[in-house]
């Protein structure tokens, strides 16, 4: 595992696209979730994260560890979100000014970064679920569909959707507990399900 870790960094520094692709696969989803919490728009968040990866590519020779890259990605995404909000004059309704938003987010920055990483690990485990469980898990938690919408889309009963979702949660619980990721399991329990 250590050699693969070193290969990604050295490959990135040498300008190999596959290294950027590996990092993109690892961090894109969690960075989008992170950026969306700030800009409150999924499409804008994705654009910001894509721009952030472009900046990473342009600065690729400056990185020596993946931890440095991860920290830089989150910081660059955060700064890009603030620039975006400032340029577009967006304000959250409960904020009096942009500076108050910045101060509030600074206090929550580490929590939001941890939350994004938790989601990344949960979704990585979810990708290993059996096909039906994984599909229903993704439609529920990634697409935000209700049980009725999922049942209609998959042409199954609502009780089948509910039982497959329950099975997915149980399998994830076992996988996360086996990897000493109990905290991730508790986070998983807080995810909202539309019925």
N, C-alpha and C positions, 0 to 999 in steps of 0.2 A: 504493500500500500504506500509506503514511504517513497519508493521509486516512482510510482505513478504520480504522486504529489509533486515531486521534483520535476518530472517530465512536463507536467502542465505548466509550471512556472517557466522553465527554460524554453519550452515550445512557444509560450506566449511572448517571451522576451525576444525570441528569434523571428516573430511575426508569422507563426503558423496558425492558420484559421481554425484548425481543429481544437486548439487550446482555448480559443475564445468561445467556440461552440460548447465545449465542456463546461466552462464557467457560466455561460449563458443558461445552459440546462440546469445547473445547480442553483442559480440565484434569481433568475428572471421572475418566477412566480412570487417568491417572497418579497422581492423588491417592488413588484407591482402592487401587492397588498399594502406594503409600507407606504408607497407614494399615494395610493388611493385614499388612505386615511387623512392625508394632508390636503390634497387638491379636490377631494370629494367627487371625482369623475374618473371612471375606469379607463376610458379611452385616452384622456390626458395623462393619466398615470402611466399607461403603457408607453406612450410617446416619450415621456420623461425618462423612463427606464431605458428605452432604446437609445436615446441620446446619451445617457450615462454610460452605456456599454461602448458607444462610439468614442466617448472621451477616454474610457479605459484603454481601448485599442490604440488611440493616439499617444497615450502615456505608458504603453506596455513595458518599456525598458526600465521604468522606475520601480518595478515591483520585484520583491525577492521571496515573498511568502504568500500563501493563499490567505492567511489571516489578515495580512496587510491589504490584499485585494478586497476581501469582504468588507473590512472596515471602511476602506476608501469608497467602495460602491455605495454603502449606506449613507456616508457623509455627502458624497457627490449628489446622490438622489435627493437627499434632504435639501441641500442648497439649491438644486435645480427646481424643486417644488416651491421653495420660497421665492425664487426669481420669477417663476411662472405666476404665482399668486400676485406678486407685486406688479408685474407687467400687465396682468389682466384685471387688476383692480378688484379681485375677488375678496370677499370677506365672509367669514362664518357669521351667522346672525347673532350669535351670543358674544362675539368679540367686538371690542370698542376700536381697536386699531390693529394694524399689521404687527406692530412691535409686541403687543400683548399676545398675539397668536404665536409669534416666534418664541417668546419667553415660555409660554405654556408648553409648546412642543419640545423645547429644549429639555424641560423637566421630564417629559414622557419619552424622549428619544430612545433610551436604552430599553424601556419596557416595550415599545413598538418594535424595536429591532429583535428582541427576544420573541415576541409574539409572531413575527414574520418567520423566524427560524423554526419555531414550534410548528407552524403550519407547514413549512417545507418538509419537516421530518414526518409529520402525520401523513401528508400526501405521498411521500416516498413509500411509506408502509402501505398506504391504501392502494398504490399501484401494483402491489403483490397479491391483492385479494383475488379470489375466484371471479371469473368474468361477470356473473350476474350481480354479485355483491358490489364489485368495483363500479359497475355501471350505475347502479342505484345510488351508491355513495357519492359518485361524481355528480349525478344529476341533482341530488339533494343539496350537497354542500358547495359544489362549484358553480352549478347552474342556478341554484336556488328555487328549483321546481317544487311544487306541492306533491303530496302523495298521489292525488288524483291526476295531476298532469303527467307524472311519471307512469302511472298505471295506463293511462291513455296512450302515451307515446310508445310504451313497450308492449302494449296489448296484453296486459296481465291485470290481475285483481289488485285492489288497494291493499288487501291483507297480505298478498304476496310481496308487494313493495315494502310493507311494514316489517314482515318477517326477514326479508333479505337485508334491509337496513339494520335491523337488530343483530342479525348474524355478522354483518360487516363490523359493527361496533364491537361485538364480542371478540371477533378475530383480531381487530386492531388492539383491543385491550390486552389480549394475550401477547401479541407481538411487542407492544410497548412495554409491558411488564417484564417480558423476557429480556429486553434490552435495558432494563433499569431506567426506563423512561416514564416512570409513574406520573411525573409532572405533566407530560404530554397527554396522558390519558385524562387527567383532570381537566386539562384545557379542552380536550375533545368533548367532554361532557357539557361544556358551556356553549358549544355551537348550537345555534338555533335551527330547529327543523320546522318547516312549514307543513302543516297537516292539511 
